[in-house]
């Protein structure tokens, strides 16, 4: 099932549109029905003409409830930005669009609602306004579809467009480390506690043992929004994590070192101190390295996206690079370089050593440097491989990797190419994590046999997977973290 999430300004017709599409009223609270205002997340579902099913998460549009919007918008497959034709782009239209961009929602479209209230000439003006607003965001070039929930005009075309988009959504990665950030928890008679959320990074099976990773420390017996349901043993709460932060261009003020912010990631919301690495201030439009020191432990994983807010205003966001970070050394070039290398990497990246024993940490990875183009670098790397100067996983050709970046070392006036970062094919790491999911543990000999390689290369790979916290060594075996 695919997940569609609404976004848009208050009273632009998000919930009315969802009900018109699905026949389900997503406003479930008595107060919402009395006030005609979405306060918390609403849910509905729809079977598409293609046979695919979509779950729709309907979010509040009022600025006072953006925190609830953030709890439901992460991890969606398609964003449905709703703009009322009679009002056009409004403040929360822009804020919700900025949030979609910060969270890198990969695809979406715009529903121009209340078409029945305006004429065609006005529709054209509003469409031009929306197109301009989308420029430079993740939804730039998205289809804009005028609709009316009241008359039904445009709804079949909107459903067809959503159905077509689901056909192009790639399968989500599966590292056997599922995460289900909880956005709602309730009790049903005869069933007990029920939780809902959007499953990320893996799958869960009926009867599987899972654990609840607690967001914050509370003395209670209930399940709360912000906690994560996952496989036991690998996801550890943290109080400090390093991030690559982008400050919104229209942020009202500069960000200050050590200022307090509210950080949203997954479905959780926490108070945090913002520690800037590179300067005492970060201006609107800046991209910088920082650390978020939260008041209470939360569960995050490398690569998770986050948003920071203050005084009911979205300030910026980005991605998490180091989940259990030490107190930072500010204005420290090696720290920045380490984070840059970590961000460029992924759970499938392997830093390889030369036979001389030079550590990758001594080098700064660079891509497309002016005095070393890709063709020259590839030629030199292949020559080094032929001369047994670089350790390669597998049978020894660089074409086994799906991509690579370069690392250079200065030796006097000479630039020496010494270390290469290879991105392994998905099947290599997926095969290891699948074995771990099925058997609970894996040995170096198992990896050697699985990949058809030598013990030396299998050991290098498992050491790396330990380092990036995919696996954890227990005696002579590895288990999933």
Rosetta blueprint (number, residue, H / E / L):
1 X L
2 X E
3 X E
4 X E
5 X E
6 X E
7 X E
8 X E
9 X L
10 X L
11 X L
12 X L
13 X L
14 X H
15 X H
16 X H
17 X H
18 X H
19 X H
20 X H
21 X H
22 X H
23 X L
24 X L
25 X L
26 X L
27 X L
28 X L
29 X L
30 X H
31 X H
32 X H
33 X H
34 X H
35 X H
36 X L
37 X L
38 X L
39 X L
40 X L
41 X L
42 X E
43 X E
44 X E
45 X E
46 X E
47 X E
48 X L
49 X L
50 X L
51 X L
52 X L
53 X E
54 X E
55 X E
56 X E
57 X E
58 X E
59 X L
60 X L
61 X L
62 X L
63 X H
64 X H
65 X H
66 X H
67 X H
68 X H
69 X H
70 X H
71 X H
72 X H
73 X H
74 X L
75 X L
76 X L
77 X L
78 X E
79 X E
80 X E
81 X E
82 X E
83 X E
84 X E
85 X L
86 X L
87 X L
88 X L
89 X L
90 X L
91 X H
92 X H
93 X H
94 X H
95 X H
96 X H
97 X H
98 X H
99 X H
100 X H
101 X H
102 X H
103 X L
104 X L
105 X L
106 X L
107 X L
108 X E
109 X E
110 X E
111 X E
112 X E
113 X E
114 X L
115 X H
116 X H
117 X H
118 X L
119 X L
120 X H
121 X H
122 X H
123 X H
124 X H
125 X H
126 X H
127 X H
128 X H
129 X H
130 X H
131 X H
132 X H
133 X H
134 X H
135 X L
136 X L
137 X L
138 X L
139 X L
140 X L
141 X L
142 X L
143 X L
144 X E
145 X E
146 X E
147 X L
148 X L
149 X L
150 X L
151 X L
152 X L
153 X L
154 X L
155 X H
156 X H
157 X H
158 X H
159 X H
160 X H
161 X H
162 X H
163 X H
164 X H
165 X H
166 X H
167 X H
168 X L
169 X L
170 X L
171 X L
172 X L
173 X L
174 X L
175 X L
176 X L
177 X L
178 X L
179 X E
180 X E
181 X E
182 X E
183 X E
184 X E
185 X E
186 X E
187 X E
188 X E
189 X L
190 X L
191 X L
192 X E
193 X E
194 X E
195 X E
196 X E
197 X E
198 X E
199 X E
200 X E
201 X L
202 X L
203 X L
204 X L
205 X L
206 X L
207 X L
208 X L
209 X L
210 X L
211 X E
212 X E
213 X E
214 X L
215 X L
216 X L
217 X L
218 X L
219 X L
220 X L
221 X L
222 X L
223 X L
224 X L
225 X L
226 X L
227 X L
228 X E
229 X E
230 X E
231 X L
232 X L
233 X L
234 X L
235 X L
236 X L
237 X L
238 X E
239 X E
240 X E
241 X E
242 X E
243 X E
244 X E
245 X E
246 X E
247 X E
248 X L
249 X L
250 X L
251 X L
252 X L
253 X L
254 X L
255 X E
256 X E
257 X L
258 X L
259 X E
260 X E
261 X E
262 X E
263 X E
264 X E
265 X E
266 X L
267 X L
268 X E
269 X E
270 X E
271 X E
272 X E
273 X E
274 X E
275 X E
276 X E
277 X L
278 X L
279 X L
280 X L
281 X E
282 X E
283 X L
284 X L
285 X L
286 X L
287 X E
288 X E
289 X E
290 X E
291 X E
292 X E
293 X E
294 X E
295 X E
296 X E
297 X E
298 X E
299 X L
300 X L
301 X L
302 X L
303 X L
304 X L
305 X E
306 X E
307 X E
308 X E
309 X E
310 X E
311 X L
312 X L
313 X E
314 X E
315 X E
316 X E
317 X E
318 X E
319 X E
320 X E
321 X E
322 X E
323 X L
324 X L
325 X L
326 X L
327 X L
328 X L
329 X L
330 X L
331 X L
332 X L
333 X H
334 X H
335 X H
336 X H
337 X H
338 X H
339 X H
340 X H
341 X H
342 X H
343 X H
344 X H
345 X L
346 X L
347 X L
348 X L
349 X E
350 X E
351 X E
352 X L
353 X L
354 X E
355 X L
356 X L
357 X L
358 X L
359 X L
360 X H
361 X H
362 X H
363 X L
364 X E
365 X E
366 X E
367 X L
368 X L
369 X L
370 X L
371 X L
372 X L
373 X L
374 X H
375 X H
376 X H
377 X H
378 X H
379 X H
380 X H
381 X H
382 X H
383 X H
384 X H
385 X H
386 X H
387 X L
388 X L
389 X L
390 X E
391 X L
392 X L
393 X L
394 X L
395 X L
396 X L
397 X L
398 X H
399 X H
400 X H
401 X L
402 X L
403 X E
404 X E
405 X E
406 X E
407 X E
408 X E
409 X E
410 X E
411 X E
412 X L
413 X L
414 X E
415 X E
416 X E
417 X E
418 X E
419 X E
420 X E
421 X E
422 X E
423 X E
424 X L
425 X L
426 X H
427 X H
428 X H
429 X H
430 X H
431 X H
432 X H
433 X H
434 X H
435 X H
436 X H
437 X H
438 X H
439 X H
440 X L
441 X L
442 X E
443 X L
444 X H
445 X H
446 X H
447 X H
448 X H
449 X H
450 X H
451 X H
452 X L
453 X L
454 X L
455 X H
456 X H
457 X H
458 X H
459 X H
460 X H
461 X H
462 X H
463 X H
464 X H
465 X H
466 X H
467 X H
468 X L
469 X L
470 X L
471 X E
472 X E
473 X E
474 X E
475 X L
476 X L
477 X E
478 X E
479 X E
480 X E
481 X L
